[in-house]
Amino acid sequence: MLLLAPLFALLGLACAAVAIPLDKADALAECLSKSAVPTDGLGSPDWQLDVAPFNLRLNFTPVGIAVPTTPKQVQDAVICAAKLGIKANAKCGGHSYGSFGLGGEDGHLTIEMDRMNKVVLNNATGIATVEGGSRLGHVAWELYNQGNRAFSHGTCPGVGVGGHSLHGGYGVSSHTKGLALDWMVGATVVLANSTIVNCSETENADLFWAIRGAGSSMGIVTEFRFKTFVVPDTVTFFVASVPWRTEAAALAGMKLVQDFAVNEMPAALNMRVFITTRFVNLEGLFYGDKAGLEAALGPLLKKTNATLALETQGGWLDQVKHFGNGVSVDQSHPYNYHETFYSSSLYTNALNETQLQAFVSYWFKSAKANKRDWYVQIDLHGGNSSAVTAPATHSTSYAHRDFLYMFLFYDRVDKGGAFPAEGFATIQNFVTNITAGIDSPSDWGQYINYPDPRMDQAAAQASYWGQHLPRLQAIKKAVDPDDVFHYPQGILPAA
């Protein structure tokens, strides 16, 4: 048995400051060992790798790290956690902005899934079977090489398919092909009572509805089943530089982009506005060749005086590599990428004159002045031709299909170190300068995959799941009444 004082020393923590169940570490280790569940040894290289968060601002200490390679081992890890009263969380890619795979707080059992990453495509049916610890780059690579196929998902190769697709899964194909969760046709889930169940539209349908939007609160997915599409022969990715050097120009330009997004943007075009202190770009992916892109985008470029700085026609993997920002596509274990940042998000409908003015005014008068390394990414999420808005609003627990915009607000410290207070204010003020002009709370929302970890649980649940929250809380009570899969912004069981 480990003595507590040496354990605290190994973790680099003072005893008085620790409010986590480290006194259960030995009992947990013994339980996992008896069940033959692989674990990371405390302080080992694997422990150091798996405990390092993507967001270095949010470091948490788990009471143990299980490293399963089979569904049975995931099941046994959950049994041990539940028996000992320890909260448990799956960690897939480890890219959570709030470090929720580490529990979002000290003292959880982290179930590190990234050793379970097999991807198998059935070319006869087009259904891909994807283990729950697979990363998006690996999935894209395997589906392309096994059958020239794909499903719609995000761009960062190291992001885990689990957290990504269980909460939405927006990316540069979403306007054309929808969200990652829209391609999910089934899943195998370990529940809090340790049973393993399958779910789909026809089997455990309530659970299937819930995991497509709030999955990490409901169980641990060991296997996904996704339908896929044959990738196009030609796609074109682009960057257009927009000369919005004054507040007036930016306001006029944003109005033009908004009108284009609502009324003119074709289904084959995926685009976002990318704003920093130094430049503004229109960026995205067109399903087709350069000529098609220029025909689709040309009118907007002319109206906004934008100039194409990059226009590259290529195959499917060319765009995967481009949007992967230079990271190797086929990612698995080990993975070691980190930043220090604070983020928040926002969904809105088309903004009226007052709301647009408030956003642009804060951007130019305040945010640009502080010279911090922030950016605002405005995805054209909805609109008349968007595949995201095509399914019924209540078809999955993803609550925000009908909004036009998805904003990501992101402020980082490039060289590490402590995150300064003005960084929090920069991001929070971006959000509140928009929401202050929106009368009803139901007219905006936030994205759990771009979380604001500073929100309390009540506010987070309302912002992330909106009108779907009561049903989700009822399903949570049915499948996890003791809140084994707890994290500070997850779904709580109905009272």
C-alpha positions as CSV (number, residue, x, y, z in Angstrom):
1,M,0.0,0.0,0.0
2,L,1.2,3.5,-0.8
3,L,1.5,5.9,2.0
4,L,-0.4,9.2,1.5
5,A,2.5,11.5,2.2
6,P,4.7,10.0,-0.5
7,L,1.8,10.0,-2.9
8,F,1.2,13.7,-2.3
9,A,4.9,14.3,-2.9
10,L,4.9,12.4,-6.2
11,L,2.0,14.5,-7.3
12,G,3.7,17.7,-6.3
13,L,0.8,18.7,-4.0
14,A,0.6,19.9,-0.5
15,C,-1.6,17.8,1.7
16,A,-3.6,20.7,3.1
17,A,-4.5,21.9,-0.4
18,V,-5.8,18.6,-1.7
19,A,-9.6,18.1,-1.6
20,I,-9.7,14.9,-3.7
21,P,-10.2,11.3,-2.8
22,L,-6.5,10.4,-3.0
23,D,-7.1,8.2,0.0
24,K,-8.9,5.9,-2.5
25,A,-5.9,5.6,-4.8
26,D,-4.7,2.4,-3.4
27,A,-8.1,0.8,-3.3
28,L,-8.7,1.8,-6.9
29,A,-5.3,0.5,-8.0
30,E,-6.0,-2.8,-6.3
31,C,-9.5,-3.1,-7.9
32,L,-8.2,-2.3,-11.4
33,S,-5.3,-4.7,-10.9
34,K,-7.6,-7.6,-9.8
35,S,-9.7,-7.0,-12.9
36,A,-6.6,-6.9,-15.2
37,V,-7.3,-3.3,-16.3
38,P,-4.1,-1.7,-17.6
39,T,-3.1,1.5,-15.8
40,D,-0.5,4.2,-16.0
41,G,2.0,3.9,-13.1
42,L,2.0,7.1,-11.0
43,G,4.8,9.4,-12.3
44,S,5.6,7.1,-15.2
45,P,6.2,8.5,-18.7
46,D,2.8,7.3,-19.8
47,W,1.2,9.0,-16.7
48,Q,3.0,12.3,-17.5
49,L,1.8,12.1,-21.1
50,D,-1.8,11.1,-20.4
51,V,-2.3,13.6,-17.5
52,A,-0.9,16.6,-19.5
53,P,-4.0,18.6,-20.7
54,F,-4.4,20.2,-24.1
55,N,-5.2,23.5,-22.2
56,L,-2.2,24.0,-19.9
57,R,-4.2,26.5,-17.9
58,L,-6.4,23.7,-16.6
59,N,-4.3,21.0,-14.9
60,F,-6.1,18.4,-12.8
61,T,-4.9,15.4,-10.9
62,P,-6.8,12.1,-11.4
63,V,-6.8,9.5,-8.7
64,G,-5.9,7.0,-11.3
65,I,-5.6,6.5,-15.1
66,A,-7.0,3.4,-16.6
67,V,-5.7,2.5,-20.1
68,P,-8.1,0.0,-21.6
69,T,-7.6,-1.9,-24.8
70,T,-11.0,-3.7,-24.8
71,P,-14.6,-2.9,-24.0
72,K,-14.4,-5.4,-21.1
73,Q,-11.6,-3.4,-19.5
74,V,-13.6,-0.2,-19.9
75,Q,-16.5,-2.0,-18.2
76,D,-14.3,-3.2,-15.3
77,A,-12.8,0.3,-14.8
78,V,-16.3,1.7,-14.5
79,I,-17.2,-1.0,-12.0
80,C,-14.2,-0.1,-9.8
81,A,-15.0,3.6,-9.9
82,A,-18.7,3.2,-9.1
83,K,-17.9,0.7,-6.3
84,L,-15.5,3.2,-4.6
85,G,-17.6,6.3,-5.2
86,I,-15.1,7.8,-7.6
87,K,-16.3,9.8,-10.6
88,A,-15.1,8.5,-14.0
89,N,-14.5,10.2,-17.3
90,A,-13.5,9.0,-20.7
91,K,-10.5,10.8,-22.3
92,C,-10.2,10.2,-26.0
93,G,-8.2,12.9,-27.8
94,G,-7.5,14.9,-24.7
95,H,-8.3,18.0,-26.6
96,S,-11.1,19.2,-24.3
97,Y,-10.8,23.0,-23.8
98,G,-12.0,22.5,-20.3
99,S,-9.9,19.4,-19.5
100,F,-13.1,17.4,-19.0
101,G,-11.4,14.1,-19.9
102,L,-9.4,14.6,-16.8
103,G,-12.6,15.3,-14.9
104,G,-12.5,19.1,-15.0
105,E,-11.5,18.9,-11.4
106,D,-9.2,16.8,-9.2
107,G,-9.8,13.3,-8.0
108,H,-11.6,11.5,-10.9
109,L,-10.7,8.2,-12.6
110,T,-9.5,9.1,-16.1
111,I,-10.3,6.3,-18.6
112,E,-7.7,7.0,-21.4
113,M,-9.3,5.6,-24.5
114,D,-6.6,6.4,-27.2
115,R,-5.2,2.8,-27.3
116,M,-8.6,1.7,-28.7
117,N,-8.4,3.2,-32.2
118,K,-9.2,0.6,-34.8
119,V,-11.2,1.8,-37.9
120,V,-12.8,-0.7,-40.2
121,L,-14.9,0.3,-43.3
122,N,-17.4,-2.1,-44.7
123,N,-17.2,-1.2,-48.4
124,A,-20.4,-3.0,-49.2
125,T,-22.6,-0.9,-46.8
126,G,-20.4,2.2,-46.4
127,I,-20.6,1.8,-42.6
128,A,-17.5,2.5,-40.7
129,T,-16.9,0.9,-37.3
130,V,-14.6,3.2,-35.3
131,E,-13.3,2.4,-31.8
132,G,-14.0,5.1,-29.2
133,G,-10.4,6.2,-28.8
134,S,-9.7,7.0,-32.4
135,R,-8.5,10.5,-33.4
136,L,-10.0,12.4,-36.3
137,G,-6.9,12.4,-38.5
138,H,-6.6,8.7,-38.1
139,V,-10.2,8.2,-39.0
140,A,-9.9,10.3,-42.1
141,W,-6.8,8.6,-43.2
142,E,-8.2,5.1,-42.7
143,L,-11.6,5.8,-44.4
144,Y,-9.9,7.3,-47.4
145,N,-7.3,4.6,-47.8
146,Q,-9.8,1.8,-47.1
147,G,-12.5,3.0,-49.5
148,N,-12.2,6.6,-50.7
149,R,-14.8,7.6,-48.1
150,A,-15.4,10.0,-45.3
151,F,-18.0,11.5,-42.9
152,S,-18.3,15.1,-41.9
153,H,-16.2,16.1,-38.9
154,G,-13.7,18.7,-37.6
155,T,-10.2,19.5,-38.8
156,C,-7.7,19.0,-36.0
157,P,-6.0,15.6,-36.5
158,G,-5.4,15.0,-32.8
159,V,-9.0,15.6,-31.7
160,G,-10.7,12.5,-30.4
161,V,-13.8,11.2,-32.3
162,G,-15.5,10.6,-29.0
163,G,-15.8,14.0,-27.4
164,H,-16.1,15.6,-30.9
165,S,-19.0,13.6,-32.3
166,L,-20.8,13.1,-29.0
167,H,-21.4,16.9,-28.7
168,G,-21.8,18.0,-32.3
169,G,-18.8,17.7,-34.5
170,Y,-18.7,20.9,-36.6
171,G,-16.1,21.3,-39.3
172,V,-15.3,22.6,-42.8
173,S,-17.6,20.1,-44.4
174,S,-20.6,20.8,-42.1
175,H,-22.4,23.3,-44.3
176,T,-22.4,20.7,-47.1
177,K,-22.6,17.5,-45.2
178,G,-23.8,18.3,-41.6
179,L,-22.4,17.5,-38.2
180,A,-20.4,14.4,-37.3
181,L,-23.2,13.2,-35.0
182,D,-25.5,13.3,-38.1
183,W,-23.5,10.5,-39.6
184,M,-23.7,8.3,-36.5
185,V,-26.0,5.3,-36.9
186,G,-25.1,3.4,-33.8
187,A,-22.9,3.1,-30.8
188,T,-21.8,0.6,-28.2
189,V,-21.9,2.2,-24.7
190,V,-20.7,1.3,-21.2
191,L,-23.3,2.6,-18.8
192,A,-22.7,3.6,-15.1
193,N,-24.1,0.3,-13.9
194,S,-21.3,-1.4,-16.0
195,T,-23.7,-2.9,-18.5
196,I,-22.7,-2.7,-22.2
197,V,-25.5,-1.7,-24.5
198,N,-26.0,-1.0,-28.2
199,C,-28.0,2.0,-29.2
200,S,-29.4,3.3,-32.5
201,E,-32.7,4.8,-33.8
202,T,-34.4,1.5,-33.2
203,E,-32.5,0.2,-30.1
204,N,-32.3,2.1,-26.9
205,A,-33.5,5.1,-28.9
206,D,-33.6,7.6,-25.9
207,L,-30.0,6.9,-25.1
208,F,-29.0,7.2,-28.8
209,W,-30.8,10.6,-28.9
210,A,-29.0,11.7,-25.8
211,I,-25.5,10.7,-26.8
212,R,-25.8,12.7,-30.0
213,G,-25.2,16.0,-28.3
214,A,-24.5,15.2,-24.6
215,G,-22.7,11.8,-24.8
216,S,-20.0,12.3,-22.2
217,S,-22.6,12.6,-19.5
218,M,-24.4,9.4,-20.4
219,G,-21.7,6.7,-20.7
220,I,-18.5,5.7,-22.4
221,V,-18.7,4.8,-26.1
222,T,-16.3,2.0,-27.0
223,E,-17.4,1.8,-30.6
224,F,-19.1,4.1,-33.1
225,R,-20.8,3.2,-36.3
226,F,-20.9,5.9,-38.9
227,K,-22.4,6.0,-42.3
228,T,-20.0,7.5,-44.9
229,F,-19.9,9.2,-48.3
230,V,-17.7,8.8,-51.3
231,V,-15.3,11.8,-51.2
232,P,-15.4,14.1,-54.2
233,D,-12.7,13.9,-56.8
234,T,-11.9,17.6,-56.5
235,V,-12.2,20.1,-53.6
236,T,-10.8,23.6,-53.4
237,F,-9.7,25.3,-50.2
238,F,-9.2,29.0,-50.0
239,V,-8.2,32.1,-47.9
240,A,-9.4,35.5,-49.0
241,S,-8.0,38.6,-47.3
242,V,-10.5,41.3,-46.4
243,P,-9.4,44.9,-46.0
244,W,-11.5,45.9,-43.0
245,R,-9.2,48.4,-41.6
246,T,-11.8,50.7,-40.0
247,E,-14.8,50.1,-37.9
248,A,-17.1,51.4,-40.6
249,A,-15.6,49.1,-43.2
250,A,-15.9,46.1,-40.9
251,L,-19.6,46.9,-40.1
252,A,-20.4,47.2,-43.7
253,G,-18.5,44.0,-44.6
254,M,-20.1,42.0,-41.8
255,K,-23.6,43.0,-43.2
256,L,-22.6,41.8,-46.6
257,V,-21.3,38.5,-45.3
258,Q,-24.5,38.0,-43.3
259,D,-26.7,38.6,-46.3
260,F,-24.6,36.2,-48.3
261,A,-24.8,33.5,-45.6
262,V,-28.6,33.8,-45.3
263,N,-29.6,34.2,-48.9
264,E,-26.8,33.3,-51.4
265,M,-24.3,30.8,-50.0
266,P,-24.5,27.5,-51.9
267,A,-24.5,24.2,-50.2
268,A,-21.2,23.3,-51.7
269,L,-19.4,26.1,-49.9
270,N,-18.1,26.0,-46.3
271,M,-16.8,29.3,-44.9
272,R,-15.9,31.2,-41.8
273,V,-14.8,34.7,-40.9
274,F,-11.4,34.6,-39.1
275,I,-10.6,37.8,-37.2
276,T,-7.4,38.7,-35.3
277,T,-5.9,42.0,-34.2
278,R,-3.8,42.1,-37.4
279,F,-6.0,40.8,-40.2
280,V,-9.4,39.4,-41.3
281,N,-9.8,36.5,-43.6
282,L,-12.6,34.5,-45.2
283,E,-11.5,30.9,-45.1
284,G,-13.1,27.6,-46.2
285,L,-13.6,24.7,-48.4
286,F,-15.6,24.3,-51.7
287,Y,-16.9,21.0,-52.9
288,G,-15.7,21.4,-56.5
289,D,-13.0,23.0,-58.6
290,K,-11.5,26.5,-58.7
291,A,-14.0,27.7,-61.4
292,G,-16.9,26.6,-59.2
293,L,-15.4,28.3,-56.2
294,E,-14.9,31.6,-58.1
295,A,-18.4,31.5,-59.4
296,A,-19.9,30.8,-55.9
297,L,-17.7,33.3,-54.0
298,G,-16.9,35.9,-56.6
299,P,-19.9,38.2,-55.9
300,L,-19.1,38.4,-52.2
301,L,-15.4,39.0,-52.9
302,K,-16.3,41.9,-55.2
303,K,-18.7,43.5,-52.7
304,T,-16.2,43.2,-49.8
305,N,-13.1,44.1,-51.8
306,A,-11.6,40.8,-50.7
307,T,-8.6,39.2,-52.5
308,L,-8.0,35.5,-52.8
309,A,-4.6,34.9,-51.1
310,L,-4.8,31.2,-51.4
311,E,-6.9,29.0,-53.8
312,T,-5.8,25.4,-54.0
313,Q,-7.6,22.7,-56.0
314,G,-6.8,19.2,-54.9
315,G,-8.0,15.8,-53.6
316,W,-9.6,14.9,-50.4
317,L,-6.5,14.4,-48.3
318,D,-5.0,17.6,-49.6
319,Q,-7.7,19.6,-47.7
320,V,-7.4,17.3,-44.7
321,K,-3.7,18.1,-44.5
322,H,-4.3,21.9,-45.1
323,F,-6.8,22.3,-42.3
324,G,-4.7,20.1,-40.0
325,N,-2.3,23.1,-39.8
326,G,0.8,21.1,-40.5
327,V,0.2,18.3,-38.0
328,S,0.7,14.8,-39.3
329,V,-2.8,13.5,-40.3
330,D,-2.6,9.9,-39.0
331,Q,-2.5,10.6,-35.3
332,S,-2.7,8.0,-32.6
333,H,-0.9,7.4,-29.3
334,P,1.3,9.1,-28.3
335,Y,0.1,12.6,-28.9
336,N,1.6,15.6,-27.3
337,Y,0.2,19.0,-28.3
338,H,-0.6,21.8,-25.8
339,E,-1.6,25.5,-25.6
340,T,-2.4,27.9,-22.8
341,F,-5.7,29.7,-23.4
342,Y,-9.1,30.7,-22.5
343,S,-12.1,30.3,-24.8
344,S,-15.8,30.8,-25.1
345,S,-18.4,30.4,-27.7
346,L,-21.8,31.7,-29.0
347,Y,-24.5,30.7,-31.3
348,T,-26.8,33.5,-32.7
349,N,-29.3,34.2,-35.4
350,A,-28.6,36.9,-37.9
351,L,-27.5,40.0,-36.0
352,N,-29.5,43.2,-36.3
353,E,-27.9,46.6,-36.8
354,T,-27.5,47.3,-33.0
355,Q,-26.0,43.9,-32.3
356,L,-23.5,44.1,-35.2
357,Q,-22.5,47.5,-34.2
358,A,-21.9,46.4,-30.6
359,F,-19.7,43.5,-31.8
360,V,-17.7,45.6,-34.3
361,S,-17.3,48.5,-31.9
362,Y,-15.9,46.3,-29.1
363,W,-13.6,44.6,-31.6
364,F,-12.1,47.9,-32.8
365,K,-12.2,50.1,-29.8
366,S,-11.2,47.7,-27.1
367,A,-10.0,44.2,-28.3
368,K,-7.7,45.5,-31.0
369,A,-6.2,48.0,-28.5
370,N,-4.9,45.4,-26.0
371,K,-2.7,43.7,-28.6
372,R,-3.3,40.2,-27.1
373,D,-3.1,37.1,-29.2
374,W,-6.8,36.5,-29.5
375,Y,-8.9,35.5,-32.5
376,V,-12.6,35.2,-33.3
377,Q,-13.8,32.5,-35.6
378,I,-17.3,33.0,-37.0
379,D,-18.5,29.8,-38.7
380,L,-21.4,30.2,-41.1
381,H,-23.2,27.4,-39.4
382,G,-26.8,27.8,-40.7
383,G,-28.5,29.6,-43.5
384,N,-31.0,28.4,-46.2
385,S,-28.7,25.9,-47.7
386,S,-26.9,24.5,-44.6
387,A,-27.0,20.7,-44.0
388,V,-26.8,21.4,-40.3
389,T,-30.2,22.9,-40.3
390,A,-31.8,20.2,-42.5
391,P,-32.6,17.7,-39.7
392,A,-35.4,18.5,-37.3
393,T,-34.3,20.6,-34.3
394,H,-35.3,17.8,-31.9
395,S,-33.9,14.9,-33.9
396,T,-30.8,14.8,-31.7
397,S,-29.9,16.4,-28.4
398,Y,-27.7,18.9,-30.2
399,A,-29.8,21.9,-29.4
400,H,-28.6,24.7,-31.7
401,R,-29.2,23.6,-35.3
402,D,-31.2,26.6,-36.3
403,F,-28.7,29.3,-35.5
404,L,-26.9,31.1,-38.3
405,Y,-23.6,31.8,-36.6
406,M,-21.2,29.7,-34.4
407,F,-18.6,32.0,-32.8
408,L,-15.4,30.7,-31.2
409,F,-13.6,33.3,-29.1
410,Y,-10.0,32.3,-28.2
411,D,-7.2,34.1,-26.3
412,R,-3.9,32.4,-25.8
413,V,-0.4,32.8,-24.3
414,D,1.9,31.6,-27.0
415,K,5.0,31.2,-24.9
416,G,3.4,29.6,-21.9
417,G,3.3,31.0,-18.4
418,A,0.4,32.2,-16.4
419,F,-2.7,33.4,-18.2
420,P,-3.4,37.0,-17.4
421,A,-6.7,38.5,-16.1
422,E,-7.1,40.8,-19.1
423,G,-7.3,37.7,-21.3
424,F,-10.5,36.6,-19.5
425,A,-12.0,40.0,-19.9
426,T,-11.2,40.2,-23.6
427,I,-13.2,37.1,-24.3
428,Q,-16.0,37.7,-21.9
429,N,-16.6,41.2,-23.2
430,F,-16.8,39.9,-26.8
431,V,-19.6,37.6,-25.7
432,T,-21.5,40.0,-23.5
433,N,-21.4,42.9,-26.1
434,I,-23.4,40.7,-28.4
435,T,-25.7,38.9,-25.9
436,A,-26.6,42.2,-24.1
437,G,-28.6,43.2,-27.2
438,I,-30.5,39.9,-27.5
439,D,-33.8,40.1,-25.6
440,S,-34.5,36.4,-25.0
441,P,-32.0,33.9,-23.6
442,S,-33.5,31.3,-26.0
443,D,-32.2,33.4,-28.9
444,W,-28.5,32.5,-28.2
445,G,-26.6,29.5,-27.0
446,Q,-23.1,28.1,-26.5
447,Y,-21.2,25.0,-27.8
448,I,-20.0,22.4,-25.4
449,N,-17.0,21.6,-27.6
450,Y,-15.9,25.2,-27.3
451,P,-16.7,25.5,-23.6
452,D,-16.3,28.4,-21.2
453,P,-15.0,26.6,-18.1
454,R,-15.7,29.6,-15.9
455,M,-19.4,29.0,-16.1
456,D,-21.1,27.2,-13.2
457,Q,-23.0,24.0,-13.9
458,A,-26.5,25.5,-14.0
459,A,-25.5,28.2,-16.5
460,A,-23.5,25.7,-18.6
461,Q,-26.3,23.2,-18.9
462,A,-28.8,25.9,-20.0
463,S,-26.3,27.4,-22.5
464,Y,-25.1,24.2,-24.0
465,W,-28.4,22.3,-24.2
466,G,-31.2,24.9,-24.1
467,Q,-34.7,23.4,-24.6
468,H,-33.3,19.9,-24.6
469,L,-32.1,20.0,-21.0
470,P,-35.2,18.6,-19.2
471,R,-35.3,15.5,-21.5
472,L,-31.5,15.0,-21.1
473,Q,-31.8,15.3,-17.3
474,A,-34.5,12.6,-17.3
475,I,-32.4,10.3,-19.4
476,K,-29.4,11.0,-17.2
477,K,-31.4,9.9,-14.2
478,A,-32.4,6.7,-16.0
479,V,-28.9,5.7,-17.1
480,D,-26.6,7.4,-14.5
481,P,-28.7,8.3,-11.4
482,D,-25.6,8.5,-9.2
483,D,-23.8,10.8,-11.7
484,V,-20.8,8.5,-12.0
485,F,-19.8,10.3,-15.3
486,H,-19.8,13.7,-13.7
487,Y,-17.8,16.7,-14.8
488,P,-18.4,20.4,-13.8
489,Q,-20.4,21.3,-16.8
490,G,-22.1,18.1,-17.6
491,I,-25.8,17.0,-17.4
492,L,-27.1,16.4,-13.9
493,P,-29.8,13.8,-13.2
494,A,-33.3,15.1,-12.8
495,A,-34.3,15.6,-9.2
